[in-house]
Amino acid sequence: MTLFSLLTIIVVVGVLLWIMNAFIPLNRKLKTVLTLVVAFIVLLFLLNVARQCDFFSFMNMGNMHMK
């Protein structure tokens, strides 16, 4: 996975979180919990891409070999 792909994923997730926080009327506590859960999932994804943890080994994520 290229650096451009990783940055694109981070930007898209960030924009989606911003849209959720700005335009969807939810309880403030629920927004905080959703933001933390999404941030944790993105962190696990990035660690998996960097091969620091193998949390997503049960999922078939295709070829993600670092070049």
N, C-alpha and C positions, 0 to 999 in steps of 0.2 A: 504494500500500500504506500503510495507516494505521500510526501509531505503536503502537497496540494490537496489531496483527498482528505487527509486528516484535518487540515485547516477548514476545508469546506464543510465537513461534518460538524466541527465545533461551531462554526458560524451559523449553520442552519439550525442546530439545536438551540443556540443562544437566541436567534431571532424568534423561534417558536416559543421559547420561554418568555421572551419579552412580550410577544403578542398575547400569550396566556395571562400574564400578569397585568397587562395594560387594558385589555379589552373584554376579558371574560369575567363576569361578576361572580366571584367566589369568596368565601370566607378567608380572611387574611391568614389564619392558621393553616387552612387547607392549601393555599397557594405556597406557603412556606414549606410544607411537607412535600408537595409535588416538586417544588424546585430542588429540594435536597435529594429526593429520590432520583430525579433525572440527572443531577450532578454526580451522584454516586454511580449510576449506571454508565455515564460517560467516562468517569474515572476508571471503572473496571474495564471498559472497552479499550481505553488508551493503554492501560497496563497490559491487557491481553495482546494488543498490537505490538507493544514493546517487549513482549515475552517475559514480563516480570511476574505474572501470575497466570494460572491456567484455569480461571474461573469458568470460562465459557466452553470448556472442552466437551461438554455434553451437547452443545449446539453445533450444527454443521454450518460454518460461516464461509465456506469456500476456501480458495487458495489465498492466503494473506501473508505470503513470504516476503520478508523484508529484503530489499536489494541493496 
